[in-house]
Amino acid sequence: MHLISNQQRREIIDFLTAFVEMKADNSNTKVFNQKRRAGRLIKKLRENKEIDLSLVKALKNGNQN
């Protein structure tokens, strides 16, 4: 499991949303499947909560011990 910042999470969602909304040739199954997978990933990312600043500080302090 990797931890990403709230800003990185928002940027990833924006990037994937732009990819899904892009026009593509409907006959290309590979692009269709990638867009479908991107949509599912967007849904998963939006379901996750943003990390509270106090938790980030606690994690940083825990790594220093």
N, CA, C and O of each residue as an XYZ file, in Angstrom:
260
protein
N       0.839     -1.162      0.000
C       0.000      0.000      0.000
C       0.892      1.235      0.000
O       1.901      1.289      0.702
N       0.504      2.218     -0.793
C       1.246      3.469     -0.869
C       0.344      4.600     -0.423
O      -0.868      4.572     -0.635
N       0.943      5.579      0.188
C       0.217      6.749      0.645
C       0.503      7.898     -0.308
O       1.661      8.197     -0.599
N      -0.558      8.545     -0.797
C      -0.375      9.698     -1.671
C      -1.029     10.900     -1.004
O      -1.944     10.755     -0.193
N      -0.550     12.081     -1.353
C      -1.105     13.293     -0.748
C      -2.493     13.568     -1.325
O      -2.866     13.047     -2.376
N      -3.245     14.400     -0.607
C      -4.578     14.777     -1.081
C      -4.485     15.496     -2.421
O      -5.330     15.296     -3.293
N      -3.467     16.327     -2.587
C      -3.283     17.059     -3.840
C      -3.006     16.084     -4.989
O      -3.570     16.227     -6.074
N      -2.142     15.098     -4.753
C      -1.857     14.103     -5.789
C      -3.117     13.321     -6.147
O      -3.347     13.015     -7.317
N      -3.932     12.996     -5.148
C      -5.179     12.273     -5.366
C      -6.111     13.082     -6.269
O      -6.690     12.537     -7.208
N      -6.256     14.382     -5.988
C      -7.108     15.241     -6.809
C      -6.574     15.343     -8.239
O      -7.350     15.322     -9.194
N      -5.251     15.452     -8.389
C      -4.653     15.545     -9.720
C      -4.869     14.265    -10.516
O      -5.131     14.321    -11.717
N      -4.762     13.122     -9.866
C      -4.984     11.834    -10.538
C      -6.430     11.732    -11.000
O      -6.698     11.298    -12.120
N      -7.364     12.132    -10.139
C      -8.783     12.093    -10.506
C      -9.040     13.008    -11.697
O      -9.751     12.630    -12.629
N      -8.463     14.213    -11.672
C      -8.632     15.149    -12.795
C      -8.067     14.576    -14.087
O      -8.697     14.675    -15.140
N      -6.885     13.978    -14.013
C      -6.251     13.402    -15.198
C      -7.085     12.252    -15.765
O      -7.315     12.181    -16.972
N      -7.531     11.360    -14.895
C      -8.326     10.219    -15.359
C      -9.674     10.668    -15.919
O     -10.163     10.101    -16.896
N     -10.270     11.684    -15.303
C     -11.539     12.217    -15.809
C     -11.363     12.779    -17.206
O     -12.199     12.553    -18.080
N     -10.279     13.511    -17.421
C     -10.006     14.058    -18.752
C      -9.812     12.932    -19.766
O     -10.276     13.035    -20.901
N      -9.133     11.865    -19.364
C      -8.919     10.725    -20.260
C     -10.246     10.067    -20.622
O     -10.476      9.735    -21.785
N     -11.118      9.877    -19.635
C     -12.402      9.222    -19.884
C     -13.268     10.070    -20.810
O     -13.992      9.531    -21.646
N     -13.200     11.385    -20.667
C     -14.036     12.278    -21.471
C     -13.498     12.513    -22.877
O     -14.189     13.097    -23.712
N     -12.278     12.067    -23.149
C     -11.672     12.235    -24.462
C     -12.444     11.446    -25.519
O     -12.896     10.329    -25.267
N     -12.587     12.035    -26.693
C     -13.222     11.317    -27.804
C     -12.244     10.295    -28.354
O     -11.046     10.555    -28.470
N     -12.771      9.138    -28.686
C     -11.926      8.087    -29.258
C     -12.723      7.319    -30.293
O     -13.953      7.351    -30.308
N     -12.007      6.638    -31.143
C     -12.630      5.784    -32.143
C     -13.347      4.647    -31.423
O     -12.717      3.899    -30.676
N     -14.638      4.509    -31.634
C     -15.428      3.488    -30.937
C     -15.035      2.064    -31.303
O     -15.372      1.128    -30.579
N     -14.336      1.888    -32.406
C     -13.973      0.536    -32.815
C     -12.730      0.030    -32.089
O     -12.390     -1.148    -32.195
N     -12.048      0.909    -31.353
C     -10.829      0.522    -30.661
C     -11.171     -0.038    -29.275
O     -11.441      0.724    -28.346
N     -11.160     -1.347    -29.141
C     -11.534     -2.002    -27.889
C     -10.543     -1.722    -26.770
O     -10.936     -1.613    -25.608
N      -9.273     -1.604    -27.105
C      -8.250     -1.358    -26.093
C      -8.501     -0.023    -25.384
O      -8.445      0.054    -24.156
N      -8.775      1.017    -26.161
C      -9.033      2.336    -25.572
C     -10.334      2.302    -24.774
O     -10.409      2.889    -23.694
N     -11.346      1.630    -25.285
C     -12.616      1.505    -24.571
C     -12.393      0.860    -23.206
O     -12.916      1.344    -22.202
N     -11.630     -0.219    -23.158
C     -11.361     -0.910    -21.896
C     -10.532     -0.051    -20.945
O     -10.769     -0.074    -19.738
N      -9.572      0.701    -21.462
C      -8.772      1.586    -20.618
C      -9.644      2.686    -20.021
O      -9.483      3.043    -18.854
N     -10.560      3.218    -20.813
C     -11.452      4.249    -20.304
C     -12.397      3.681    -19.243
O     -12.700      4.350    -18.255
N     -12.852      2.471    -19.446
C     -13.721      1.817    -18.469
C     -12.969      1.602    -17.161
O     -13.502      1.862    -16.082
N     -11.726      1.127    -17.261
C     -10.905      0.906    -16.062
C     -10.592      2.217    -15.357
O     -10.563      2.270    -14.127
N     -10.358      3.277    -16.129
C     -10.099      4.594    -15.545
C     -11.330      5.076    -14.775
O     -11.204      5.657    -13.697
N     -12.503      4.836    -15.325
C     -13.741      5.209    -14.636
C     -13.907      4.470    -13.324
O     -14.348      5.052    -12.333
N     -13.562      3.209    -13.307
C     -13.650      2.421    -12.063
C     -12.644      2.928    -11.036
O     -12.950      2.983     -9.844
N     -11.442      3.299    -11.487
C     -10.424      3.814    -10.577
C     -10.844      5.163    -10.007
O     -10.603      5.437     -8.831
N     -11.467      6.009    -10.823
C     -11.979      7.289    -10.340
C     -12.980      7.055     -9.213
O     -12.947      7.726     -8.181
N     -13.859      6.103     -9.429
C     -14.878      5.791     -8.415
C     -14.211      5.350     -7.109
O     -14.623      5.787     -6.034
N     -13.198      4.499     -7.183
C     -12.500      4.035     -5.983
C     -11.791      5.181     -5.269
O     -11.825      5.266     -4.042
N     -11.152      6.057     -6.033
C     -10.442      7.180     -5.437
C     -11.395      8.151     -4.758
O     -11.079      8.698     -3.702
N     -12.551      8.365     -5.356
C     -13.534      9.273     -4.748
C     -14.147      8.686     -3.495
O     -14.550      9.433     -2.604
N     -14.228      7.361     -3.400
C     -14.786      6.716     -2.203
C     -13.856      6.865     -1.004
O     -14.313      6.918      0.138
N     -12.552      6.932     -1.264
C     -11.586      7.058     -0.178
C     -11.610      8.452      0.403
O     -11.828      9.432     -0.309
N     -11.385      8.535      1.705
C     -11.393      9.824      2.380
C     -10.043     10.503      2.221
O      -9.014      9.854      2.034
N     -10.075     11.837      2.302
C      -8.823     12.575      2.308
C      -8.181     12.412      3.677
O      -8.871     12.219      4.679
N      -6.871     12.491      3.711
C      -6.124     12.290      4.944
C      -6.101     13.586      5.741
O      -5.826     14.658      5.201
N      -6.388     13.477      7.018
C      -6.354     14.618      7.911
C      -4.899     15.006      8.193
O      -4.029     14.140      8.285
N      -4.641     16.295      8.328
C      -3.284     16.789      8.543
C      -2.677     16.228      9.833
O      -1.478     15.953      9.883
N      -3.490     16.058     10.868
C      -2.969     15.519     12.130
C      -2.487     14.074     11.962
O      -1.518     13.664     12.599
N      -3.159     13.314     11.111
C      -2.735     11.931     10.847
C      -1.411     11.911     10.108
O      -0.552     11.075     10.389
N      -1.242     12.821      9.168
C       0.020     12.913      8.427
C       1.171     13.212      9.385
O       2.233     12.595      9.303
N       0.953     14.154     10.283
C       1.988     14.500     11.257
C       2.306     13.312     12.164
O       3.471     13.060     12.474
N       1.278     12.585     12.588
C       1.483     11.419     13.434
C       2.282     10.337     12.699
O       3.156      9.698     13.284
N       1.974     10.140     11.421
C       2.715      9.147     10.627
C       4.177      9.545     10.477
O       5.065      8.698     10.569
N       4.433     10.837     10.244
C       5.796     11.304     10.120
C       6.569     11.128     11.416
O       7.729     10.716     11.406
N       5.921     11.443     12.531
C       6.571     11.275     13.835
C       6.818      9.803     14.149
O       7.817      9.467     14.785
N       5.935      8.937     13.716
C       6.086      7.501     13.946
C       7.264      6.941     13.164
O       7.924      6.014     13.635
N       7.544      7.479     11.982
C       8.666      7.020     11.176
C      10.001      7.468     11.737
O      11.027      6.844     11.469
N      10.000      8.535     12.506
C      11.246      9.041     13.056
C      11.687      8.256     14.279
O      12.858      8.311     14.654
N      10.773      7.527     14.907
C      11.123      6.750     16.115
C      11.853      5.497     15.792
O      12.212      4.742     16.694
